[in-house]
Amino acid sequence: AAVHSCASGLDYPGVGPQHSYMAESGRVDYQTATDQEVVDAFFELSRMEGIIPALESAHGLVYAMKIAKDMPEDKKLLVNMSGRGDKDLDYVCEKFGDMYGIDRKGLFAGPPADQS
């Protein structure tokens, strides 16, 4: 079956026999995230915390954000982020920037012109 992800690092099939075994034994619980959910999480973390997640990490962030909504306020949730999201900015802004009101040129315009 064809596999697609907006994160190039995840664009491979994860359907080996070891995955089936671990899922059937209850050792793992695989979850999915759509490209839209991933990009939503990418922009939300960027805006709320100033952290630009790699798209690969944003997949896990989608699930963390879902379960955090049902957690008691006195509980903590630790999410391990890896990679660098700045490498994904050009792609995300080109493909999804209009949906979020992001002016791609403004992100990469450089420092303001000298006012003197």
DRENPA-3360 file (N, C-alpha, C; in nm, 2 decimals, always signed):
BEGIN
1 = AAVHSCAS = +0.08/-0.12/+0.00/+0.00/+0.00/+0.00/+0.09/+0.12/+0.00 ~ +0.04/+0.23/-0.07/+0.12/+0.35/-0.07/+0.12/+0.42/+0.06 ~ +0.23/+0.48/+0.10/+0.24/+0.54/+0.23/+0.28/+0.69/+0.20 ~ +0.22/+0.78/+0.27/+0.25/+0.92/+0.26/+0.25/+0.99/+0.39 ~ +0.34/+1.08/+0.41/+0.35/+1.17/+0.52/+0.41/+1.30/+0.48 ~ +0.36/+1.41/+0.54/+0.42/+1.54/+0.51/+0.56/+1.55/+0.57 ~ +0.60/+1.46/+0.66/+0.73/+1.45/+0.72/+0.81/+1.35/+0.64 ~ +0.91/+1.40/+0.56/+0.99/+1.31/+0.48/+1.06/+1.20/+0.55;
9 = GLDYPGVG = +1.09/+1.22/+0.68/+1.15/+1.12/+0.76/+1.06/+1.01/+0.80 ~ +0.93/+1.02/+0.78/+0.83/+0.92/+0.81/+0.77/+0.86/+0.69 ~ +0.82/+0.89/+0.57/+0.76/+0.84/+0.45/+0.81/+0.70/+0.41 ~ +0.78/+0.61/+0.50/+0.82/+0.47/+0.48/+0.71/+0.38/+0.54 ~ +0.70/+0.26/+0.50/+0.60/+0.17/+0.56/+0.65/+0.12/+0.69 ~ +0.57/+0.13/+0.79/+0.60/+0.07/+0.92/+0.52/-0.05/+0.95 ~ +0.53/-0.15/+0.86/+0.44/-0.26/+0.87/+0.52/-0.39/+0.88 ~ +0.64/-0.39/+0.94/+0.72/-0.51/+0.95/+0.65/-0.60/+1.05;
17 = PQHSYMAE = +0.70/-0.73/+1.05/+0.64/-0.83/+1.15/+0.67/-0.79/+1.29 ~ +0.78/-0.72/+1.32/+0.80/-0.68/+1.46/+0.69/-0.58/+1.51 ~ +0.64/-0.50/+1.42/+0.53/-0.41/+1.46/+0.41/-0.48/+1.49 ~ +0.37/-0.58/+1.41/+0.26/-0.66/+1.43/+0.27/-0.74/+1.56 ~ +0.38/-0.80/+1.59/+0.41/-0.87/+1.71/+0.39/-0.78/+1.83 ~ +0.45/-0.67/+1.83/+0.44/-0.58/+1.95/+0.30/-0.53/+1.97 ~ +0.23/-0.50/+1.86/+0.09/-0.45/+1.88/+0.00/-0.56/+1.93 ~ +0.02/-0.68/+1.88/-0.06/-0.80/+1.92/-0.03/-0.84/+2.07;
25 = SGRVDYQT = +0.09/-0.82/+2.11/+0.13/-0.85/+2.25/+0.09/-0.74/+2.35 ~ +0.05/-0.63/+2.29/+0.01/-0.52/+2.38/+0.12/-0.43/+2.43 ~ +0.24/-0.45/+2.37/+0.36/-0.37/+2.41/+0.35/-0.23/+2.36 ~ +0.28/-0.21/+2.25/+0.27/-0.08/+2.18/+0.12/-0.05/+2.14 ~ +0.09/+0.07/+2.13/-0.04/+0.11/+2.09/-0.02/+0.22/+1.98 ~ -0.02/+0.18/+1.85/+0.01/+0.27/+1.74/-0.11/+0.36/+1.72 ~ -0.08/+0.49/+1.70/-0.18/+0.59/+1.67/-0.14/+0.65/+1.53 ~ -0.24/+0.72/+1.47/-0.21/+0.79/+1.34/-0.24/+0.93/+1.36;
33 = ATDQEVVD = -0.19/+1.01/+1.27/-0.21/+1.15/+1.26/-0.21/+1.19/+1.11 ~ -0.31/+1.28/+1.08/-0.32/+1.33/+0.94/-0.22/+1.44/+0.92 ~ -0.19/+1.47/+0.80/-0.10/+1.58/+0.77/-0.16/+1.71/+0.83 ~ -0.29/+1.73/+0.82/-0.35/+1.85/+0.87/-0.33/+1.86/+1.02 ~ -0.35/+1.75/+1.09/-0.33/+1.75/+1.24/-0.19/+1.78/+1.27 ~ -0.09/+1.72/+1.20/+0.05/+1.75/+1.22/+0.08/+1.89/+1.20 ~ +0.04/+1.95/+1.09/+0.07/+2.09/+1.07/+0.00/+2.18/+1.17 ~ -0.12/+2.15/+1.21/-0.19/+2.22/+1.32/-0.10/+2.22/+1.45;
41 = AFFELSRM = -0.05/+2.10/+1.48/+0.03/+2.09/+1.60/+0.16/+2.17/+1.58 ~ +0.22/+2.16/+1.46/+0.34/+2.24/+1.43/+0.33/+2.39/+1.46 ~ +0.22/+2.44/+1.41/+0.19/+2.59/+1.42/+0.15/+2.62/+1.57 ~ +0.08/+2.53/+1.63/+0.03/+2.56/+1.77/+0.15/+2.57/+1.86 ~ +0.24/+2.47/+1.86/+0.36/+2.47/+1.94/+0.45/+2.59/+1.91 ~ +0.46/+2.62/+1.78/+0.54/+2.73/+1.74/+0.49/+2.86/+1.80 ~ +0.36/+2.88/+1.79/+0.30/+3.01/+1.84/+0.29/+3.01/+2.00 ~ +0.26/+2.90/+2.06/+0.24/+2.90/+2.21/+0.37/+2.90/+2.28;
49 = EGIIPALE = +0.47/+2.83/+2.24/+0.59/+2.81/+2.31/+0.72/+2.86/+2.24 ~ +0.70/+2.90/+2.12/+0.82/+2.95/+2.05/+0.92/+2.83/+2.01 ~ +0.86/+2.71/+2.01/+0.94/+2.59/+1.97/+0.89/+2.55/+1.84 ~ +0.98/+2.54/+1.74/+0.94/+2.49/+1.61/+0.98/+2.35/+1.60 ~ +0.88/+2.26/+1.60/+0.91/+2.12/+1.60/+0.94/+2.06/+1.46 ~ +1.02/+1.96/+1.46/+1.03/+1.89/+1.33/+0.90/+1.82/+1.30 ~ +0.87/+1.81/+1.17/+0.74/+1.75/+1.14/+0.73/+1.60/+1.19 ~ +0.84/+1.53/+1.20/+0.84/+1.40/+1.25/+0.80/+1.40/+1.40;
57 = SAHGLVYA = +0.85/+1.49/+1.48/+0.81/+1.51/+1.62/+0.67/+1.56/+1.63 ~ +0.62/+1.64/+1.54/+0.49/+1.69/+1.55/+0.38/+1.58/+1.54 ~ +0.42/+1.47/+1.48/+0.32/+1.35/+1.48/+0.30/+1.31/+1.62 ~ +0.40/+1.29/+1.70/+0.38/+1.25/+1.84/+0.31/+1.36/+1.92 ~ +0.34/+1.48/+1.88/+0.28/+1.60/+1.95/+0.12/+1.60/+1.93 ~ +0.08/+1.55/+1.82/-0.07/+1.54/+1.79/-0.13/+1.45/+1.90 ~ -0.07/+1.34/+1.92/-0.13/+1.24/+2.02/-0.12/+1.30/+2.16 ~ +0.00/+1.36/+2.19/+0.01/+1.42/+2.32/-0.09/+1.53/+2.35;
65 = MKIAKDMP = -0.12/+1.61/+2.25/-0.22/+1.71/+2.27/-0.36/+1.66/+2.29 ~ -0.39/+1.54/+2.22/-0.52/+1.48/+2.24/-0.53/+1.43/+2.38 ~ -0.43/+1.35/+2.43/-0.45/+1.30/+2.56/-0.44/+1.40/+2.67 ~ -0.37/+1.51/+2.65/-0.35/+1.61/+2.75/-0.49/+1.68/+2.78 ~ -0.58/+1.68/+2.68/-0.71/+1.75/+2.70/-0.79/+1.67/+2.81 ~ -0.77/+1.54/+2.82/-0.84/+1.46/+2.92/-0.77/+1.44/+3.05 ~ -0.65/+1.50/+3.07/-0.58/+1.48/+3.19/-0.62/+1.58/+3.30 ~ -0.61/+1.54/+3.42/-0.64/+1.63/+3.53/-0.53/+1.74/+3.53;
73 = EDKKLLVN = -0.57/+1.86/+3.57/-0.47/+1.97/+3.57/-0.35/+1.95/+3.65 ~ -0.36/+1.87/+3.76/-0.24/+1.85/+3.85/-0.15/+1.75/+3.79 ~ -0.17/+1.69/+3.68/-0.09/+1.59/+3.62/+0.00/+1.65/+3.51 ~ +0.12/+1.59/+3.49/+0.22/+1.64/+3.39/+0.23/+1.54/+3.28 ~ +0.26/+1.60/+3.16/+0.28/+1.51/+3.05/+0.42/+1.56/+2.99 ~ +0.51/+1.46/+2.97/+0.64/+1.49/+2.92/+0.64/+1.44/+2.77 ~ +0.68/+1.53/+2.68/+0.69/+1.50/+2.54/+0.83/+1.52/+2.49 ~ +0.89/+1.42/+2.44/+1.03/+1.43/+2.39/+1.03/+1.47/+2.25;
81 = MSGRGDKD = +1.08/+1.59/+2.22/+1.09/+1.64/+2.08/+1.23/+1.62/+2.03 ~ +1.24/+1.58/+1.90/+1.37/+1.56/+1.84/+1.37/+1.63/+1.71 ~ +1.49/+1.65/+1.66/+1.50/+1.72/+1.53/+1.48/+1.87/+1.53 ~ +1.49/+1.93/+1.42/+1.48/+2.07/+1.41/+1.37/+2.11/+1.31 ~ +1.27/+2.19/+1.35/+1.17/+2.23/+1.27/+1.20/+2.34/+1.17 ~ +1.31/+2.41/+1.20/+1.34/+2.52/+1.10/+1.37/+2.47/+0.96 ~ +1.42/+2.34/+0.96/+1.44/+2.28/+0.82/+1.31/+2.26/+0.75 ~ +1.20/+2.26/+0.82/+1.07/+2.23/+0.76/+0.99/+2.36/+0.73;
89 = LDYVCEKF = +1.04/+2.47/+0.77/+0.96/+2.60/+0.76/+0.92/+2.63/+0.62 ~ +1.02/+2.62/+0.53/+0.99/+2.66/+0.39/+0.88/+2.57/+0.33 ~ +0.89/+2.44/+0.35/+0.79/+2.35/+0.30/+0.66/+2.37/+0.36 ~ +0.65/+2.39/+0.49/+0.52/+2.41/+0.56/+0.46/+2.54/+0.52 ~ +0.54/+2.64/+0.51/+0.48/+2.77/+0.47/+0.43/+2.77/+0.33 ~ +0.51/+2.70/+0.24/+0.47/+2.69/+0.10/+0.34/+2.61/+0.08 ~ +0.33/+2.50/+0.15/+0.21/+2.41/+0.14/+0.09/+2.45/+0.22 ~ +0.11/+2.51/+0.34/+0.00/+2.53/+0.44/-0.01/+2.68/+0.48;
97 = GDMYGIDR = +0.09/+2.76/+0.45/+0.09/+2.90/+0.50/-0.04/+2.98/+0.48 ~ -0.10/+2.97/+0.36/-0.22/+3.04/+0.34/-0.33/+3.01/+0.44 ~ -0.34/+2.88/+0.48/-0.44/+2.84/+0.57/-0.42/+2.90/+0.71 ~ -0.30/+2.94/+0.74/-0.27/+2.99/+0.87/-0.24/+3.14/+0.87 ~ -0.25/+3.21/+0.75/-0.22/+3.35/+0.74/-0.08/+3.38/+0.75 ~ +0.01/+3.29/+0.71/+0.15/+3.30/+0.72/+0.20/+3.36/+0.58 ~ +0.27/+3.47/+0.59/+0.33/+3.53/+0.47/+0.47/+3.48/+0.46 ~ +0.49/+3.38/+0.37/+0.62/+3.31/+0.36/+0.73/+3.41/+0.33;
105 = KGLFAGPP = +0.71/+3.51/+0.25/+0.82/+3.61/+0.22/+0.86/+3.68/+0.35 ~ +0.76/+3.71/+0.44/+0.79/+3.78/+0.56/+0.88/+3.70/+0.65 ~ +0.87/+3.57/+0.65/+0.95/+3.48/+0.74/+1.10/+3.48/+0.69 ~ +1.12/+3.50/+0.57/+1.25/+3.48/+0.51/+1.31/+3.62/+0.46 ~ +1.25/+3.73/+0.50/+1.29/+3.86/+0.44/+1.42/+3.91/+0.49 ~ +1.47/+3.86/+0.61/+1.59/+3.91/+0.66/+1.57/+4.03/+0.75 ~ +1.67/+4.09/+0.80/+1.66/+4.20/+0.89/+1.59/+4.33/+0.83 ~ +1.53/+4.41/+0.91/+1.47/+4.53/+0.85/+1.57/+4.62/+0.79;
113 = ADQS = +1.53/+4.70/+0.69/+1.62/+4.79/+0.62/+1.67/+4.90/+0.71 ~ +1.79/+4.94/+0.69/+1.85/+5.05/+0.77/+1.77/+5.18/+0.76 ~ +1.73/+5.23/+0.88/+1.64/+5.35/+0.88/+1.72/+5.48/+0.88 ~ +1.85/+5.48/+0.87/+1.92/+5.61/+0.87/+1.93/+5.68/+0.74;
% end
